[in-house]
Amino acid sequence: MPIVKNVSRAVSQLLQSSGCGCGISIVPVRCIGVSPRQVASDASFHSVSFSESDHPRVLITGGLGQLGVGLAKLLRKRFGKNNVILSDIRKPADHVFYSGPFIYADILDYKNLREIVVNNRITWLFHYSALLSAVGEANVPLARAVNITGLHNVLDIAAEHNLRLFVPSTIGAFGPTSPRDPTPDLCIQRPRTIYGVSKVHAELMGEYYHYRYGLDFRCLRYPGIISADSQPGGGTTDYAVQIFHDAIKTGKFQCNLKPDTRLPMMYIDDCLKATLEVMEAPAEALSMRTYNISAMSFTPEELAQEVQKHVPELQVTYNVDEVRQAIADSWPMNFDDRNARRDWGWKHDYDLPELVTTMFSFLGSDSRIAQAN
């Protein structure tokens, strides 16, 4: 940055030597964070100063997935409707489109993504674009492009424009040689899915950019996330969402994992709360850049028993999907999240009984039970 520094020094000296008695407001030169991307020599930048009290300007990529819409709703309540932009490459439903700003954004299009960040003065970026575990195994080249190449674009843009960047990781970042009960924040990670490999890559690249370029990178390893307002999206833990839909619609559920397969899980409200909390945490409070977070851990059989307290006639059968089962068997059974609880005060609100009751209250099990009776 010697040229920028020399120009700044020359301008400062010129203004200080002015014979005019007018009060001169000197705007400090804000150095642009260095990133591996080469910035065009004719690029022009419009620098805008924000006070500490100003709300962040937020962009969410992959926003039409399981978490993006809910996160946008939470952040808009917190920071204002127009300060949170939801984006995806798919057409949103009307209620999503009219609930706040939505734009088309392809994370594989570096130039377009960079224009969005610049034109909308983005300061926080939540990067949710990814192919999940089972879907990724069915299309490895696409998963590699979206989960890895797309991440590289986001990292470079975030470093260049001094963004605070959140990239979610997952239980899938661990493998069969990782300790499973419990799984600590720091241990061996040798996943056997392209999804898991891409998440380990994201964790390490984010930490590297933090130490190499000063990027404010933050990451949480999510357990299986359960929500009522989204359909299963191809993940190994999606059985824990599907059972509620099937219980209400047909009273029959076929699980694709073994009944004793224990995995860490979390209700979506806890997940979104943790995401906002870690993004708002002071940088000095963070002892690491990637944290485990957890709420509960259960098996399909335990979940089915809790669901049957609300829908007693539910019939549960098991038809094991060998691909999904192999993935689940390589994942943690319980997360050790003591560092998150110590560093920034993480605390979950939902255990299994509260989760099931909440899901049915959203999905309207009372009406189905009344019809069955």
N, C-alpha and C positions, 0 to 999 in steps of 0.2 A: 503493500500500500504506500510506497514512498511518494508516488506522484500526488495522491490525494492529500497526504500530509504536507507536502511542499506547497500545494495550491492553497490549502487551508491557512498555512503560516503566512504566505504572501498576502492573502486577502486580509488577514487580521492585522498585519503590519500597515497595510495601505489605509485601512479604516482608522487605525489608531493615530496615524500621522495627518489625518485630514484637518485642515484649518477651519472647517465649518464648525460653528458652535452648536449645530443641531444635534439632538440626541439620536444616536444611531443604534438600532436594534440589530445585534449580530446573531444570526441563526447558526448554531453549531453544526458543523459538518458531521453527518452520521455515517460512519464507515459501514459498508455493506459486508456482511459475513462472507468469508471466502468459502467456496464450495468447489468440488472437483469439476463442475461444469464450467466451460469457458464462456464468460459473458461477452456478448457482442460489443465491439468497440464503439458502435454508434447507439448503444442502448441509452435511453433517457429514463431517469428515475425521479419520481415525485415524492419527496420526503415529507411525511406527516408526523408531527409530534403528538404523543398521547400522554396524558397525565396518569399517575398510578391509579386514580379513581375511575378512569374510563373503563367501560366494558370491553372485553375482547371482541374482535370480529372473527367469527368462527366459520370454517368450512368443514363439512362432513362428507368424505368420499364413500362410495358404496352405501349410500344412505337409505336405500330401499330394502336392505337386508333386515335380519332379525332385530338389530339393536339401533340402527340409525334413526328411524322415525321416533322411537321413544326417547333417544338421547336429544334429538332436536327439540322435542316438546319440553323436556326438562330444562335445557339450556335457554330456550326462549322465555320461559318463566323467570329464569334467573337474570338474563342479560338483555332481554327485549327481543321481540319478534323479528325485527329486521337485522339484528346482529348475528343471526345464525342462518347460514345457507346450507341447505340440503342438496346433495348432488348424486347422480347415478347416470348410467347409460340406458336405463329403461324408463318407460313412461309411467309416471306415478298415478295412483288413484286420485280421484277428484278431491277427496278429503285431505290428502297429503299435499296436493298441489296448492290448494287454497289456504292451507294452514300457515304458510310462511314462504319465504324465498326458496325457490327450487330452480336449479340449472342443470344442463347436461354437462357432464365432466367425465372424460375418458382418461384414466390414470396412465394409459399407455401413450397418450398424446402429450408429450412433455411441453410443447409450446403452448397448447391450449390451457393446460393446467397452470402454467406459469402466468399466463394472461389473467386467469381467474383470480389468482392470488394477488397480483398487482392491482388490477382494476377494482377489486372489492376490498383492498387494504386489509387482507386477512392477517390475523396475528396468532390464532390458534387453529391447528389442523388436526382433525380426528380421521385417521386413515382406516376405514373399515372394508375397503375393497379386497376381497379374497375369495377363492374357491375353497369350500370346506373339505373335510377329510375324505369321505366316501366319494364325493363328486370329483375331487382332485385325483383320486386313484383311477377313475374312469377316463380321465383326460389329462394326463401328466403334462404334455406340452402347453396346454392352455393354463394349467395351474402354475407352471413355471413362469409363464409370461406375466400373468396377473399378480401372483404372489411375490415374485422376485423382481422382475423388470419394473413393474409398477411401483414397488417399494423404492427402488433406486431413484426413480423420477421424483417421488415424494421427498426422499431424504435430501436430494440435491436442492430442490426448490425451498424446502424448509431451512436448510443451512444458508442458502443465498439470501433469504429474506428474513432471517432471524425469527422464525416462527417457533412457538411452543408446539411440539409434535407429540401426539399420542398414537401409538400403534399397539393394538391388542395382541397378546400372545394367548396361549391356551395350554390345557393339559396335554395336547398333542405334541408339545415341544419335548416331551420326555419319551423314552423308549423302554424296551424290556430289560435293559441293564440298569435303569435308574431305580433308586429305592422307591418303593411304591406305597408304603404305609408306615409313617407319612413320607411325603416327598418334600424336601427342603428347597429353599430358593436356589441354592448353589449345590449342584451335584452333577454327575455324568448325564449327558443328554445325547442319546443316539436314537432318534426317532426313525421309524421305518415307513413313513408315508411322506409324499411330496409336501403335503400340508404341514406336517411336523418339521420337516427339514427347512421349509421356507420360514417358519416361525422362529426356529433357532437362528437362522440367518438374519431375520429382522431384529432379534434381540441383540445379537453381536454387532451388527452394522450400526444400530442405533447407539449403542454404547461407544463404538468407535468414533462415530461422528460427534458424540458429546465430548469425548476427550481430545479428538483431533481438531475439531472446528468450533467447539463451544455450543453445539446444538442442544437446546433444551428438550431432550428426548425423554419421554416417560412411557412406561409400558406395564401392563398388568397381565398376568397369566390367568385367564378366565377358566373356571370349571365349566361343566355343561350348563347352558343357560336355558331357563324355562320361562316362556311367556305365553299369554293368552291371545294376544292380538297379532300373532304371525304364524304362518304355517311352517312346518318342518322344512329345512332347507338343504338336506343332504348330509347332515352331520351324524356321527356315530351315536351321540347322546340324544338324538331327536326322538327316540322312542318315548322319552319322558314328557314330550309335548303331545305326541300322537295319541297316547293312551287317553288323554282327556277328551280329545275330539271324538275318538271312537266310542268312548263310554257314553257320550251324550247322543251321538248319531245312531249307533247300531247296538250298543250294549255288548259288543264283542271286540276284543283286542288281541292281535297276534304280534308278539314281541320278537324282534330279530336278534336279541341277545339272550344268553343263558340267564336263568332266574337269579343266580347268585353273583352276577357281575356287578361288583361295587365300584362306583365312580363318584367323584365329587361333583356336586350340583349347586345351583344358585338361582333364586328367583330374579327376574329381570330388574325389578326395582332396586334390589341390593346391588346388582351389577352396575347399573347406571349411577347409583349414588357413589359407589367406590370410584368410578371413572371420573366423576366431577371432583370428588375429594382429592384424588391424587393430582389432578391438574391444578387445583387451587392451592395445594400444599406449598409452603415456602421451599425454595430450592435447597436451602441449608438444612431442612428437616429430612431430606432424602439421603439415606445412606447407600442406596443403590438405585439403578435406573429401571430395573425389572423386578416386580414383586409378584409372589403368589397371593391370591385372595381366595377365601373359601367361606362357605356358610354351612353346608350339610353334606353328608355322603350316604347314599343308599343303593340298594339293588332293585332290579325290576320287580322282584317278588315283594319287597317291602313297600315299594310304591303302589303296587297293585292292591295290597292289603289296605293301605290307607285310602285309596280311591274307592274301594268296595264299601267303606264306611258311609260313603255318600251315594254310591250306586251299587246296592247289594247284589243285583242280578248280573253285574258285569262278568262276562266269561273271558278268561285269559288263557291263551295258548302260546306255545313257543315254537317258532320255526327259525332256527339260528342261521343267520347270514354269516358265512365263514369269514368273509372279508371284514365285516364290521366287528365280529367277535375277536379276530386276531388284532385288530386295532385297539379295541377296548382292553384286551389282555396285556397290552404293552403300555397302558396309561396308568397314572397314579390312582390309588384307591382313596387316599386322603391327602389333602394339601396341608403343609405346614406354612401358615401365613403369619407367624408371630412377628416377623419384621414389619409387615404392613400395620399390624395392630400397635406396635411400639412406635414406629416412626411418624405416622400421620393419623393415628387414632382410628384405624379401620374397625368397624363393628357391624356385623350383619343383623338384620331384623327378622328374617324369615327362616324358620325350621320347617321340617317336613309337614307337620299338621297344618301350620299356617299357609304353607305353599299350596296344598291341595284345596283347602277351603277357599283361598283367594282365586285359584284357577276356576273353580266351579262357580263362584260368584260372578266372574266375568263371562263365562261361557254359557250360563243359564241352565245349569243342571236341574234346577227346580222345575222348569217347564217340562223337561223330558221325563222326570220321575212322575210328575202329575199325569202325563199322557200314558205312561206305562201302567200306572195304577188304574 
